[in-house]
Amino acid sequence: MPLLLQPGRLSAMSLPASFLDHLRTQGYHPRSNKHSNALARAIVADLLETCEPMRAKAAAGRLVYSINAKLHFGTAVWNIDLAMGPPGGLVAVPPAGIAYAPPSTFQIAIEIKGVMTEHHKAVKNRKRDFEAHHQHVHNYSNAAIAGVVMVINAAPRFQSPLIPRVTVHRNPTALVAHCMSEMRAVISRGGVEGRGIDAGCAIVVSHDNIDNTATRYVTTALAPQIGDPLHYDAFIQKICSEYGHRFP
């Protein structure tokens, strides 16, 4: 199905420059959540820029966001990389257009994961994380929008801060293709019934953690293209569309 751009938009949304800047200046550490936090903030900014229902509610103090929020259901507690929903009380809306505050209820819950090296092992774990994410979110509320984002590294080498040597990715094209295949296998659903994610996105980067000035997004056919449901623009639009329908 072709990607339908919102009225007044002449082209698809660019991948967030702020996340790329973060990787270039801060690098990537597998035990840090700074990279997912940076991407979460970029997603919020893009949702407000392009989604009128969300922008209006945020400006009125009726929609807030939180990073690394705790979602409780029964005896289970799940960490949500990016949570959005109504506030528990009055909030002061900053110039950015949305307040940072704990949502009283979770209307949007997004999990952000990276596959930077050891792709076969890492993507297996990420897929398991995503399946657990949507199950936990929808156990909490069938109406909640469960989104997932996978960042996939296409660099031919990678220096992990945890390993005293550079890992060589001998066939990065095949590794990315494998990760994309696993991402497409994550269960998805339509509407508020059934199991699966409500919106998913795959972002391909080239980042070796050595010469970070060379870090870039990969936008060739290796990455999702316009018309692909896993394209970043489609992800942003899907969240906006589902939000407008579920939380008018």
N, C-alpha and C positions, 0 to 999 in steps of 0.2 A: 504494500500500500504506500503511495507516495506521501511524503511529508507535507502536511498542509500548514502553511505559514499563517500566523495570526494576521488579521486585517491591518493594513498599513505597514507591514514588514515586507521589505523587498528581498531580503536575503536571510540565510540562517545565522543564528547567533554564533559569534566566535567563541572558541574555547577560552576560559578565563585567564587573562594575562597575569593576574595576581598570584595564581597558583604556580605558574611557571617562574615568576619572580621569586617566590618562596623557595622553590627547589634550587634555583641558581644562587641564592644568597645563603640559605640555611642547609642545603643538602638534604639527604634522606637518612634517617636512623630508624631501623625496624622496631625499636622499642619506644619510640616517641610517637605521640599523637599530634605533633605540631603540623605535620603535612596534611593530615585529615582535617584538622581545625582550619587550616588555610583554605582548603577546598570547600569546606562547609560554609565559610564566610562568603566565598565567591559565589556559591550556589544561591545563598540568600540574596545577595546583591542582584544577581541575574533574574531571580524570580520577581523581585520588586520592580526591576526595570521593565519587564515584559508582561507581567500578569496584573491586570487592572484590579480584579477582585481582591487579590492579596495586598496590593499596594494601598488600596482604599482602607481596608481593615487595619493594616499596620499603621497608617497615618492617623487613624482614629483611636489608636491604642487598643484595638480589639484582636490583634495578632502579634505575638512575640516569638522570639527564637531563643534557643539555648543549645550549647555545645557540650557534649559528654553528659547528657542528662540521664537520670536513672528512671527507667520505666518499671513500675511495680505491677505485677499481676499475681494474685495469690501469694505463694511463697517465693516466686521467682523474681529476680531483679535483673534487668537487661540494660546495658549501657547503650545509649543512642547517640551516635556521632552528631547528628543534627536533628533537633526536635523543634516543631513549630505548633502553635495552638494559641488559644485565648489565654490572657493572663489571669491570675488569681485575684487581682484588684486593679486599682488605677496605676498606670505607668506613665512616665514622662517620655514622650517620643523624641528622640534626638534628631539632628539634621539628616542623618543617614536614612530616616524614614521608618525605622522599626526599632523597638526597644529590645534590649537583651535582658530577658527575665525568664524564670521558670514557667512553662505553660501549665495551666491548671488541668488541662486535658491534652493528650497528644493527638493532633489531627494529621500531622505529617511526621514520619520517622524515617530517617535516611541513614543507612549503613555505608561507610566509605572504607574500602580496603585497597591495598596495593600488592601487586605481584612484581617485584623488582628483580629478583634472582631466584634460582632453584624453582623455575616456573612450574614444572610438573607437580612437585610437592606442594608449593604454595597455592596454586589455583585449586587444588583439591580441597585444601583447608578453607579457602575463600568461598567456594561454592557451598560447603557445609555451613559456614557462617551465615551466608545469605538465606539459605533455606530455614535455618533456625530463626533468623531475624523476622522473616515475614510471618512465621508461625506464632512467635511471641507477640508481635504487634497485633495480629488479627485475633489472637486469644484475648487481648486487651480490648480491642474494638474492631468489629468488621468494617466499620466506616473509615477507620484510620488508613492513611495512604502510606504503604510500605515501599520505600525506594531504596535502591542499592546502586553503588558506583564502584566500578573496578578500574584502578589505574594499572596499566600493563606497560612494562618496560621493554623497549625494542633495541636498547643499546647493545652492542656486541661485547661489552665488558661491564663489570660492576664491582666497585669496591665497597664491601660492607664494613661498617665500623666494628662488627663482631668477629670478622675473619681477617687474619693478618696476611692476606694475599688477595690478588685480583682474580675474580671469577670470570672466565671467558665463556661467552655464549656463542657457541660455534655456529648455530643456525638460528639466529634471533627471529627470522621470519617464520620459521616453523613453530617456534615457541609461542609467539604472539598468536598464530593461527590456532594452536591448541588451546590457549587461554580463551580466545574468542569463542571457540566451540563449546567450552565448558560454561562460559557466561550465557550463551544462548540456551543451554540446557537447564538453567535455573527456572523453576516452575513460575509461570506468570498466570494472572487471572484477569478477567474483565468484569467490572462492577464490584459490588460489595459482597458477593457470595463466592464460596469456594476457597481454594488454597492458592498461594502464589504471591509474587511481588506485584505491585501496581505500576511501577515504573523502574526501568533499569538503564544503566549507561556504562559504556566502556570508553575510557580515555587512554590513548596510546602515547607514551612519551619516549624520548631517547635521553636517558640520564645515566651517566656512568659513575657519579659520585666522586669523580676525580677532577675532570675539567668541567666544572659546573657552568662555565660561560657558554659551553656548547649545548647545554640542555635545550630541548625544543619539543614541540608537539609533532607527532607523526600524523599527517593528514592524507597520506596516500591510501590506496586501496587496502593496505594492511589494517587500517583503522575503519570504524564505521563511517559510512558515507551518507550524504543527504538521502532520505528515504528509508534509512535503516532505523528501526525502533530503538537501537542502542546508541544512536547519535546523540550528542550532548543537547542539541537544540530540541530534538524530539523528546528527550527526557524532561527538559524544562517545560515544554508545552504540555506534556502529559500530566505533570504534577499540577499545573495551573488548571487544566481542563477538569481533572478529577476533583480538585479543591472547589472549583466553582459549582460543580454538580452536587457534591456531598455536603458542603458547608456554605449554602447560599446566605 
